[in-house]
Amino acid sequence: MKKLFRRTAGFLCALFLLGPFDGAHAEEAPEVLSAQSAVLISADTASVLYEKDCKKQMSMASTTKILTALLTLEEAEQKGDPVVKITEEMVAVEGSSMGLQAGDEITLRNLSAGMLLASGNDAANAAALYLSGSQEEFAKRMNQRAAELGMKDSHFVTPSGLDDEAHYSTAYDMALLAREALKNEAFRELCSSSTYQVTFSQPEKKVSYTNHNKLLRFYDGCIGVKTGFTKKSGRCLVSAAERDGVTLIAVTLNAPDDWNDHMALLDYGFSTMKQVSFDGSDLSFELPVVGAEQEMVQVRGGCGGSVSLPVKEADQITCRVFLPVFCYAPLGEGEQVGRLQYYLGDSLVYSIPLITQKSVAVQEKKPGFWEKWFGVS
């Protein structure tokens, strides 16, 4: 697509996208949480709906395995889910375990299942050593990915979440991590499973694991994500739930009553969210075309989708039109030549392509005098 310009710099229209919403029945934000640090965000936009010291750097225990499992599953997808032969070094780790033994053979995806359901430190250590050769090299990979996700206040040392003074994150950063991880279909399937059957290649066997996340069983709409606990970290929990197209992510660090904290946060969040629909099919424009038999081509917005937003923000969406000053022929029917972009303040919320409604052919060159009469070009 040719470089776009704001064809009409003054075209900034506030759009009322849905009917009025009655927020009178919205619940009050939780007044008391047991967590030292907490955050609740919308998965669609990362808007913060509630926070309590959410950028305080703290240890996060086995919620670390969200990042380890995500990197492992991405490797599995790229490499065809290779089989890992478990070594003594891989299982030489303390704490929770999925029961790996030296000599076992198991795929990366199944190691990820062991991390996310059984919280296996052995699974996390095995994946780290397989992917990077050492915990130190894998930590570099973890920190690089964390930086890419905007996790500005985090630093990873261990793949499992075992305590280390230099291993820390924040509730907000862990929410950003969960938001990214849930975009991965394999990760989402595993972390939302109450039970999962893992297949070992050697010895040939199948083992069923039960997810430590109790919210999957007693909170309606829960889709994950990961529990964590050490004496230093206390109880840590990253959860996500989905209702009526709205997905929320909650994080608590050092929360003695984490299950109730999360139910209170999620209940509050669902009471204050609404679905905002975007549809550009009613908007059309005429775009000048150079080098064509016709001077203009009609351009129309395509069908859109929806995003969940806090009620207080849902009616503040604005739309900006981006079109070139002109286009050159030829153009195909349905070709994208611009876009409608929907903003909340300066943050892009949604984008819809602007596409041509007809094809436009290049204008045929008419023969000049000499060409017409003497065949000379």
Sequence and secondary structure as in RCSB ss.txt:
>XXXX:A:sequence
MKKLFRRTAGFLCALFLLGPFDGAHAEEAPEVLSAQSAVLISADTASVLYEKDCKKQMSMASTTKILTALLTLEE
AEQKGDPVVKITEEMVAVEGSSMGLQAGDEITLRNLSAGMLLASGNDAANAAALYLSGSQEEFAKRMNQRAAELG
MKDSHFVTPSGLDDEAHYSTAYDMALLAREALKNEAFRELCSSSTYQVTFSQPEKKVSYTNHNKLLRFYDGCIGV
KTGFTKKSGRCLVSAAERDGVTLIAVTLNAPDDWNDHMALLDYGFSTMKQVSFDGSDLSFELPVVGAEQEMVQVR
GGCGGSVSLPVKEADQITCRVFLPVFCYAPLGEGEQVGRLQYYLGDSLVYSIPLITQKSVAVQEKKPGFWEKWFG
VS
>XXXX:A:secstr
      SSTT EEE   S     TT     S  S SEEEEEETTT  EEEEESTT  B  GGGGHHHHHHHHHHH
HHHHT  EEE  HHHH   S      TT EEEHHHHHHHHHTS  HHHHHHHHHHHHSSHHHHHHHHHHHHHHTT
 TT B   SS    TT BB HHHHHHHHHHHTTSHHHHHHHT SEEEEEETBTTEEEEEE S THHHHSTTEEEE
EEEEETTTEEEEEEEEEETTEEEEEEEES TTHHHHHHHHHHHHHHTEEEEEEE TT EEEEEEESBSSSEEEEE
E EEEEEEEEHHHHTTEEEEEE  S EES B TT EEEEEEEEETTEEEEEEEEEESS B B      HHHHHH 
  
